[in-house]
Amino acid sequence: MSNPVRQMKHRRLPPLPGAVKQPPPQKCHGNGSCEHTLNDEMPRKHLNHQDILSVKGFKLTSGSTSSLKITAPSSRASSASTRKHADLNEDQVIQYLHENPKFLEDYVLSHVNQERLNRWTAWKEQARRHRHGENLNGEIIPDRKATLAKWKASMHSKKWSLLQELTRDIHNHSNKAQVLAELANCIATATSAEGHNLYLIDTSQQQLYYQKPTNNNKSEMTSSCVGSGRLSSTLAGYVACTAETVRTGDILADDRFPDGLAVGGEKCQSVMGLPIIKGDGSLTGVIELYRNVGGGIFTLEDEEVAISMVMWADLCVEYVEMYNCMTRQRKLNEFLLAVTKSIFQDIVSMDTVIMKIMNYAKKLVNADRASLFLLDTNTNELYARIFDTGKIDENLPSKEIRFPMDKGVAGHVASTGEILNIADAYTDRRFNREVDMQTGYRTKSILCMPIYIRGNIIGVVQMVNKLQGTFTKSDEESFETFAVYCGLALHHAKLYEKIRRSEQKYKVALEVLSYHSQSSDDEFTTVKEVPVPDQITNITHYHFSPWAVTNMEKPIYVLYMFRDLFRRINSRSNAYDMDSLIRFTLTVRKNYRNVPYHNWDHAFSVAHAMYTVIKTSEHRFTAQECLALFVACLCHDLDHRGKTNAFMVKSASPLAAIYSTSTMEHHHFNQTVTILQNDGHNIFKHLSSEDYKRMLSDIRNSILATDLAMFFGNKAKLKDIADRNGLSWKDDEHRRLVHAIVMTGCDLVASAKPWKMQLDTVKYIFEEFYQQGDEEKAKGLTPMPMMDREKKHELPQLEVGFLVGICLPCYELMAQVLPETKPMKDGALSNMKKWKQLAEKPRDDVEAELSIDISERRHSLIQYGEHPEDDSSTDSEKPEDIAEETESCGEDRDTDVSGSSPTASHQGEDSVSDHVLIHEDDSVHCVE
C-alpha cells in the first residue's frame, strides 16, 4: 500500500497524468459468449463478433455465431404494446451504422455524456498504442509489465487538460471545499471511477464532514457531519486516522471497514481512499473513489494516477486560502475605509458616533444586535444611552443605564480586557439572563470585545446572535481590527465634544468681554452730541502736542481727521457713517490698556503724525491708502500689555504660541478686525468687496511694519531705490516700502517733539521697561540694562544710541523720499544735543532729572507755541544750536527749523533694545 506522506517528502510536480486502466472483466455466459453494455462500460479491446452489445432502444443477444437478436423496449405512447423481435446478425448492424452515421451521431449526442466520451477516446488511443507498441512520442517500445514509467509514457493529452483547466479556473472557486471537489472530480475522471465522495476533516472536533454540491447551484457546496467517535469503522474514517492510501477490490469483504462507505456505497465493489495532506503534514480531507459491481477493480496504476493528482491539492488549497485571505483583507480594508469616512466626516455628537459604530459592527460580523458600553473611570461603571432594538432607526438615545464594570459579560471584558466568544450564552455563568426575561429576546451567541485608546480600555462592544451559525475566529480577528477604529472614533468624538463645549464657553466669554470692551451707549451719546468742528487750528503742524488734547477731545479730533480722509475717497456725505465712526473710535480707545506708555495717548499721537504727513507732503498715496495708514496708526498698539515680544516668548504667553513672529503686531491687527466685526463698528461698509479686502491688507501690512525687526530690511531696500533715484509711485512694492518707513517714523514721532514732551515721554517709556525688568527679576531672570531700574543713570546714553541707530536713519530716509517731512529729522537731530548734555551730568543729577512725578505731568498742558514755564525751549529753538549738533555728528542739514524746538522719544518694543545695543559704539563715537 502506497504511503502518500512518504511521497510528499520528495514531492515534485508530476507530469500531468492520464488514466491507464485495465479493461473491466467481461460478463461471460455459459455458452461462451460475452456481453458488454454501452450504458455500463465500453470494452478496451476490439469487440469480437461473438460479443453481445446493448444499445438503448434495442437489445442485442447472441443466438449463434452468425446472428444477433434485437429487442425493442416498450413504446412511450403505448406501454402495453410490444415491438416485434427482429433477428439481425452483426454484419447487418455494422452495415446499418455505416450507412446511417447520422443515427449514430444523434444517439451519441443525445444519450452519452462527456465523461464517457472522454473514456472512449482514451481507451481507443490506449488500444492503438498497445497494438503498435508505441510510446507518447511515437517510438517503438517493447511490451512489458505496466509500471509507473509506462503509465507516464501512455499519458493522453486529455489528462493534461484536466489539471490545466483546474489550475486556470481555480480563482473561480471561493473556498477550499469547492477546489477539492473539482480536484476529486478530475481524479474520478482520470481513473474511470463511477463515483466519488469528498470529506473534510475538523481536527478540533475530530469529525468528518461530507461535502456535496447544492441542488440549486452545483458550484456551491453543503457540509454535513457523517459521525464522530470511532471514525475508523468506515473507509474514509480509516484513511483519516491512518493518513494512508487504501485500495480494496471488495469493500464488503474487507474486515477493516465494517461500515463500508460513510455515504452511499450500496452497489460499489472496488473502492480507493486517498488522504489529502498539506505541505506541513496535516490532514485536510479524504477522497473516496468507487466502482460498482461489474465495473472492475482499481489497479496500482490507478492508484499512482490518483496520488499524483492529489499532490496538486496542497498547492491548489494554499493558493485558494491565500486568495481568500487577500480578498477578505481587501473587503475589510474597504469596509474600514467606509467606516472611517462615515464616522470622521460626520462627528456631530457622541451619540451619532455610537450609532454608526453599532450599525457598522453588525454588518461586519453579520450579527442581529449590537451594544456599546462606555467606561466611567470615576465610578468604575459601564454606561450606555443608546440601544439596538433590531429595527431601523430605533437605536435612538433613551434613559441611561449603569452597572458595575465587574458584572455580566461586558463587565468581565471591561475588567480583564479578555475577548469573549460565547457560542451558547445560557451555558455561561457570566451571562445575565434578566435582560432577556424583561425584553423577551433570546440571546444565543455573544462576541464581546474591549475598545482601547492609548492602552486603556474606554468601552466594550458586544455583538449578539450571529445570523448564521456562531461567531468564528475570523469574526474575532476582523472585529479586533474594527475595534481600533472604534477607539479612535470615540476618542475623537470625546475631544470634539470638549472642543464644542469649550467653543460655546468661548462664545459666551467673548460675548461678555465684547460687551465690556465696546463703548457704552452713554459714551456714544455724549460724543455724538458734540459737533465735529470744521477746522482745528495748527493740527497739521509737526510740533503739535497730542498730549495737550484732553481725553474727551481726542475722539472729536479723530472724527475730524476721519471725516477729512473719507472725503478724499468720496466727497459725498454718504461715503461714511458717522455713527459707525463714533462707535469704532470709542471702542478703540477702550481697548487700549492702562499701561505707562503704549496707551490711547500714544495711539492718538501716532495717528496725528500720520495725518500730518498725509496733509503736508507731496506724496502719491491713493485716498484709500491714506485712510488705511491712518486706521493702522490708530490701532497699531491695541491691547498692548506693556511687554516686549521677547518677553512674551520667554514667559510662554498664549499669544506667543499663536504667533511665532511679530507676536504683538499680529495681535494688534486681529484686535482691529475684531472691532470692525462688532455690530455697528464697520466703518468700511460702504466700500466694495475688492476695496474692503485691499483696505484690510494695507492695514495689516502697515501694523506689521511697526515691528522694528522689519524696519532694517525695509530701510535698506528703500534707501537703495532712493539713492538710485529709482522710486516709482506706480510700483506697488515701492509704495509698500514707503508705507512701512512712514509707519515707523510716525510710531517714533515723540522723538521729534519739543524737549519737555520728549523728556516726560521717555520717562514713561522707561517706566514701562522697568516694570518688565522687575517681573523678570521676580522670575529669576536677568533683565537687559535698559530695563533695569538700578541702571537708570545709563538712560541718556541709551537714548543717544537709539536716536543715532534708528530714529535719524528713518527720518533721513523719509526726508529723502518726502522732503516735506524734514522737520521730523530736524527735531531728532536737536534731541541729540539735549541727551548728550544730560549724559555728561553726574549720576545723581541724571536720576533726579529722570524721576517721575505722577501728580504733575507737565507736557500734558503744553500746546503748540505756548511754553511759559519752559526756559530752555528758547535756546533749543536757535538754528545755530542745531547746526552745531549737526556738525558734531557729521551731518549736513538746513538750519531752518521754523523756530521749533525738537525733542526725542522712541518705541518701547523688544526690537528697540536689541538695536540700541547694536549701535551703542556708534552713538558713543558720535557724542565724543
Secondary structure, DSSP 8 states (H G I E B T S, - for coil): ---HHHHHHT----------------EE-TTS-EEEETTT---SS---TT-EEEETTEEEEEEETTEEEEE----SS-SS-----EEE-HHHHHHHHHH-HHHHHHHHHHH--HHHHHHHHHHHHHHHHHHHTB-TTS-B-------HHHHHHT--HHHHHHHHHHHHTGGG--SHHHHHHHHHHHHHHHTT-SEEEEEEEETTTTEEEEEEE-SS-TTSEEEEE---S-GGGSHHHHHHHH---EEES-GGG-TT-TT--SS--SSEEEEEEEEEE-TTS-EEEEEEEEEETTS----HHHHHHHHHHHHHHHHHHHHHHHHHHHHHHHHHHHHHHHHHHHHHT----HHHHHHHHHHHHHHHHTEEEEEEEEEETTTTEEEEEE---SSTT---EEEEEEEETTSHHHHHHHHH---EEES-GGG-TT--THHHHHH------EEEEEEEETTEEEEEEEEEEESSS---HHHHHHHHHHHHHHHHHHHHHHHHHHHHHHHHHHHHHHHHHHHHHS--HHHHHHHHTS---S--TTTT-TT--GGGS-TTHHHHHHHHHHHHHHHHH--SGGGS-HHHHHHHHHHHHHTS---SSSSHHHHHHHHHHHHHHHHHS-----HHHHHHHHHHHHHTTTT--S--HHHHHHTT-HHHHH-SSSHHHHHHHHHHHHHHHSTT--TTTTS-HHHHHHHHHHHHHHHHTTSHHHHHHHHHHHHHHHHTT---TT-HHHHHHHHHHHHHHHHTGGGGS-HHHHHHHHHHHHHHHHHHHHHHHHTT----GGG-GGGGGGHHHHHHHHIIIIIHHHHHHHHHHSGGGHHHHHHHHHHHHHHHHHHTS-HHHHHHHT---TT--GGGG-BTTB-TT-THHHHHT-HHHHHHHHHHTT----S--TT---------SHHHHHHHHHTHHHHHHHH-
